[in-house]
Amino acid sequence: MKKYLKILKHSDIFPDNKIKKPKKFTNRQTVKAIILNKKGEVALVTNPIHKQYLLPGGGVENRNFKKEIIRECLEEINQEVKIVNAVGTTKEFRDRDAKTYTTTCFLGYVIKKTKKDMRTESEIKNGLRVVWVSKKKLQDIFKKQNNKVKSGKVNFYNIAFNIVRDQFFISEWLK
């Protein structure tokens, strides 16, 4: 049996928002990364629509997860990266969408910036951008964001899950 860093359920994220549990879930495999630059800063992605900060990553297109997170980093943070190791894996039960998300997070380092903007059309349209932050700032950002989730102030269902999940990866990495 696979050991998960954390298993998150709808009720963990939205304790007051009761949704009928689906009879069947579809699985979505995703990858995330904690990427450090030469200054020791961590890459986060954000956009002006949800105004929250998340680790770079996304859905996988094949079973080579390291290759997939390298591709996601090229797209989202415009950097070639070297992946060092896995931080952990989470499982999420997102009742509203009848999906389970199995997410593996990796630790990596910047090799070099790419010359071409590799963001997808929707990422460009939504204004996705990268921000580099210190470890202290990273912890402050996620503490504030998690408090917003707990108080019901994050209006985007999947973003709320992503904030809580990313916090577990960050905490595991900082141990």
TAJO-V591206 format. One record per residue. PHI is phi as a letter, one per 30 degrees, with the letter a starting at -180 (none if undefined). PSI is psi in whole degrees, -180 to 180 (none if undefined). OMEGA is omega in whole degrees, -180 to 180 (NA if undefined). Layout:
phi=PHI psi=PSI omega=OMEGA
phi=PHI psi=PSI omega=OMEGA
This chain:
phi=none psi=136 omega=-178
phi=d psi=134 omega=178
phi=c psi=125 omega=179
phi=c psi=142 omega=174
phi=d psi=-40 omega=179
phi=a psi=144 omega=170
phi=c psi=121 omega=-178
phi=c psi=136 omega=177
phi=c psi=161 omega=178
phi=e psi=-45 omega=-177
phi=d psi=-22 omega=176
phi=d psi=-34 omega=-176
phi=c psi=-40 omega=-176
phi=b psi=74 omega=-175
phi=d psi=-26 omega=-178
phi=c psi=-7 omega=-177
phi=c psi=96 omega=-178
phi=d psi=122 omega=175
phi=b psi=140 omega=178
phi=d psi=129 omega=-180
phi=d psi=128 omega=179
phi=d psi=152 omega=177
phi=d psi=-30 omega=-177
phi=b psi=138 omega=177
phi=c psi=146 omega=170
phi=c psi=140 omega=-178
phi=c psi=140 omega=173
phi=b psi=124 omega=179
phi=c psi=129 omega=179
phi=b psi=164 omega=177
phi=b psi=149 omega=177
phi=b psi=164 omega=179
phi=b psi=144 omega=167
phi=c psi=109 omega=-176
phi=c psi=129 omega=-180
phi=c psi=140 omega=174
phi=c psi=-176 omega=-177
phi=d psi=-22 omega=178
phi=d psi=-3 omega=-178
phi=i psi=10 omega=178
phi=d psi=154 omega=-177
phi=c psi=138 omega=178
phi=d psi=131 omega=170
phi=b psi=151 omega=175
phi=c psi=148 omega=180
phi=a psi=168 omega=172
phi=a psi=161 omega=-177
phi=d psi=-6 omega=180
phi=d psi=-57 omega=-179
phi=c psi=-16 omega=175
phi=h psi=28 omega=177
phi=c psi=162 omega=-179
phi=c psi=135 omega=-178
phi=b psi=161 omega=172
phi=d psi=148 omega=177
phi=d psi=151 omega=178
phi=l psi=-176 omega=-180
phi=l psi=-165 omega=-178
phi=d psi=148 omega=-180
phi=c psi=149 omega=178
phi=c psi=-12 omega=175
phi=a psi=178 omega=-173
phi=d psi=-2 omega=177
phi=d psi=89 omega=-172
phi=d psi=-36 omega=178
phi=d psi=-45 omega=178
phi=d psi=-38 omega=-179
phi=d psi=-42 omega=180
phi=d psi=-31 omega=174
phi=d psi=-44 omega=178
phi=d psi=-45 omega=-180
phi=d psi=-39 omega=179
phi=d psi=-37 omega=174
phi=e psi=-45 omega=-178
phi=d psi=-52 omega=-167
phi=d psi=-34 omega=-177
phi=c psi=3 omega=174
phi=h psi=39 omega=-178
phi=b psi=140 omega=166
phi=d psi=135 omega=-176
phi=b psi=156 omega=172
phi=c psi=124 omega=179
phi=d psi=130 omega=-175
phi=c psi=-50 omega=-180
phi=a psi=173 omega=177
phi=d psi=140 omega=177
phi=d psi=-40 omega=-179
phi=l psi=177 omega=-179
phi=b psi=139 omega=176
phi=c psi=162 omega=174
phi=b psi=133 omega=-179
phi=b psi=138 omega=176
phi=c psi=102 omega=-177
phi=c psi=91 omega=-173
phi=e psi=-41 omega=-177
phi=e psi=-40 omega=-177
phi=c psi=-1 omega=-177
phi=h psi=44 omega=-180
phi=b psi=146 omega=165
phi=c psi=141 omega=175
phi=c psi=125 omega=171
phi=c psi=115 omega=-173
phi=b psi=129 omega=175
phi=c psi=130 omega=179
phi=c psi=140 omega=-180
phi=c psi=157 omega=172
phi=c psi=136 omega=180
phi=a psi=174 omega=-178
phi=b psi=149 omega=178
phi=d psi=134 omega=172
phi=c psi=-55 omega=176
phi=a psi=158 omega=178
phi=d psi=141 omega=177
phi=d psi=153 omega=-179
phi=d psi=-32 omega=-175
phi=c psi=141 omega=174
phi=d psi=118 omega=-175
phi=c psi=6 omega=-180
phi=d psi=150 omega=177
phi=d psi=167 omega=180
phi=e psi=-44 omega=-179
phi=d psi=-34 omega=177
phi=d psi=-39 omega=177
phi=d psi=-47 omega=-180
phi=e psi=-39 omega=-179
phi=d psi=-2 omega=177
phi=i psi=29 omega=179
phi=e psi=133 omega=178
phi=b psi=160 omega=179
phi=c psi=145 omega=175
phi=b psi=135 omega=179
phi=c psi=127 omega=-176
phi=b psi=154 omega=176
phi=d psi=165 omega=177
phi=e psi=-40 omega=180
phi=d psi=-48 omega=180
phi=d psi=-39 omega=178
phi=e psi=-48 omega=180
phi=d psi=-41 omega=179
phi=d psi=-45 omega=-180
phi=e psi=-48 omega=-176
phi=d psi=-29 omega=175
phi=d psi=-47 omega=179
phi=d psi=-44 omega=-179
phi=d psi=-41 omega=178
phi=d psi=-37 omega=176
phi=d psi=-38 omega=177
phi=d psi=-42 omega=178
phi=d psi=-49 omega=-178
phi=d psi=-33 omega=-179
phi=c psi=7 omega=176
phi=i psi=22 omega=-176
phi=c psi=6 omega=174
phi=c psi=113 omega=-172
phi=d psi=-3 omega=-179
phi=c psi=117 omega=-174
phi=e psi=-57 omega=-176
phi=d psi=-34 omega=178
phi=d psi=-41 omega=178
phi=e psi=-46 omega=176
phi=e psi=-46 omega=-176
phi=d psi=-38 omega=179
phi=d psi=-50 omega=-178
phi=d psi=-45 omega=179
phi=d psi=-48 omega=-179
phi=d psi=-35 omega=178
phi=d psi=-39 omega=178
phi=d psi=-40 omega=178
phi=d psi=-43 omega=-179
phi=d psi=-46 omega=179
phi=d psi=-42 omega=179
phi=d psi=-43 omega=180
phi=d psi=-39 omega=-177
phi=d psi=-8 omega=-180
phi=e psi=none omega=NA
